[in-house]
Amino acid sequence: MPFDAETGLHIAAPDTELDARVARLAQLGLGKADAGLDALAAELADAAGTPYAMVNLITDQQFFAGLHTPQGLPSNLGPQDAMAGPEVGRVMARDHGYCPEVISRRIPLVLPDVYAAPRFAGNPVVDELGIRVYLGAPLIDEQTGIALGTVCAVGTEPRGLATARGSLELIKRFRDLAMERIYERAGQPRP
């Protein structure tokens, strides 16, 4: 992955699936907040022991169709409660976070401590949101093979490397649950 010396960040590879992804998300009726995916994100946050979890659909930006935050669901982007952590809305720039890397790689990514991985430590979410832990897996449409987005959990307290295997199994389980719910809400059987 190319590196931008000026910003200190890695440059994402071109997204060759973008147009096909946008079309498939529309076919599946995805593109707005979904209460069932919010519930799944809350289940994931609880199971992972993290304050944030998302079902993230990636187009020219990141859209959290399913979202769990310490503040509950965002109603606006007003003042933040410092004790609960930074408020996260439903939309994030595509160059923030680790989910774009996950859809590009098409495999899960578990970072028990992002500071231990210099390639990921410089991401804007580290400073802006205090993210130290990331668990993410791609949501790959079994019918088309397109990576639609990710399911992820993020936390602000680093974990030991020994937690990685359990975290990987957890995020893979929630990846499968997310795809089941996506197909169910679209009225399509899982292939």
Residue pairs with C-beta under 8 A, 6 or more apart in sequence:
1 10
1 11
1 12
1 13
2 10
2 11
3 9
3 10
3 11
4 10
4 11
8 122
9 95
9 122
9 123
9 124
10 119
12 94
12 95
12 100
12 101
12 104
13 104
15 21
15 100
15 103
15 104
17 103
17 146
17 147
18 59
18 60
20 144
20 146
21 58
21 59
21 146
21 147
21 148
22 59
24 141
24 144
24 146
24 148
25 31
25 57
25 59
25 148
27 186
28 141
28 148
28 182
28 183
28 185
28 186
28 188
29 185
29 186
30 57
30 65
30 148
30 182
30 186
31 57
31 63
31 65
32 65
33 64
33 65
33 67
33 73
33 90
34 55
34 65
34 66
34 185
36 66
36 181
36 184
36 185
37 55
37 65
37 66
37 178
37 181
37 182
37 185
38 66
38 67
38 68
38 73
39 66
40 55
40 66
40 151
40 174
40 177
40 178
40 181
41 53
41 54
41 55
41 64
41 66
41 67
41 68
41 151
42 53
42 68
43 174
43 177
44 50
44 53
44 68
44 151
44 153
44 174
45 51
45 52
45 53
45 68
45 153
47 170
47 174
48 135
48 153
48 155
48 167
48 170
48 171
49 155
50 133
50 135
50 153
50 154
50 155
51 69
51 70
51 84
51 85
51 154
51 155
51 156
52 68
52 69
52 70
52 85
52 88
52 129
52 153
52 154
52 155
53 66
53 67
53 68
53 151
53 152
53 153
53 154
54 64
54 66
54 67
54 68
54 99
54 150
54 151
54 152
54 153
54 154
55 64
55 65
55 66
55 67
55 139
55 149
55 150
55 151
55 178
56 62
56 63
56 64
56 65
56 99
56 149
56 150
56 151
56 152
57 63
57 64
57 65
57 148
57 149
58 94
58 99
58 100
58 103
58 147
58 148
58 149
58 150
60 94
61 91
61 92
61 93
61 94
62 91
62 92
62 93
62 94
62 96
62 97
62 99
62 100
62 149
63 90
63 91
64 88
64 89
64 90
64 91
64 92
65 90
65 149
66 151
66 178
67 73
67 74
67 88
67 90
69 85
69 87
69 88
70 84
70 85
71 81
71 84
71 85
71 87
74 87
74 88
74 89
74 90
77 87
77 89
78 87
80 86
80 87
81 87
85 129
85 130
85 156
86 128
86 129
86 130
88 129
93 124
94 100
95 124
96 123
96 124
96 125
96 128
97 123
97 125
97 131
97 134
97 152
97 154
98 109
98 111
98 120
98 123
98 125
98 134
98 136
98 152
99 136
99 149
99 150
99 152
101 109
101 120
102 108
102 109
102 136
102 137
102 138
102 150
102 152
103 138
103 147
103 149
103 150
105 138
106 138
106 140
106 147
107 137
107 138
108 135
108 136
108 137
108 138
108 168
108 171
108 172
108 175
109 134
109 135
109 136
109 137
110 134
110 135
110 136
110 164
110 167
110 168
110 171
111 117
111 120
111 133
111 134
111 135
112 133
112 158
112 159
112 160
112 161
112 163
112 164
112 167
113 132
113 133
113 158
113 159
113 161
114 120
114 121
114 123
114 126
114 131
114 132
114 133
114 134
114 158
115 121
115 126
115 132
115 158
116 158
116 161
120 134
123 131
125 131
125 154
126 132
129 154
129 156
130 156
131 154
131 155
131 156
132 155
132 156
132 157
132 158
133 153
133 154
133 155
133 156
133 157
133 158
133 159
134 152
134 153
134 154
135 152
135 153
135 154
135 167
135 168
135 170
135 171
136 150
136 151
136 152
136 153
136 171
137 150
137 151
137 152
137 171
137 172
137 174
137 175
138 147
138 149
138 150
138 175
139 147
139 148
139 149
139 150
139 151
139 175
139 178
139 179
139 182
140 146
140 147
140 148
140 179
141 147
141 148
141 179
142 179
142 190
142 191
143 188
143 191
148 182
151 171
151 174
151 175
151 178
152 171
153 171
153 174
159 167
179 190
180 190
183 189
183 190
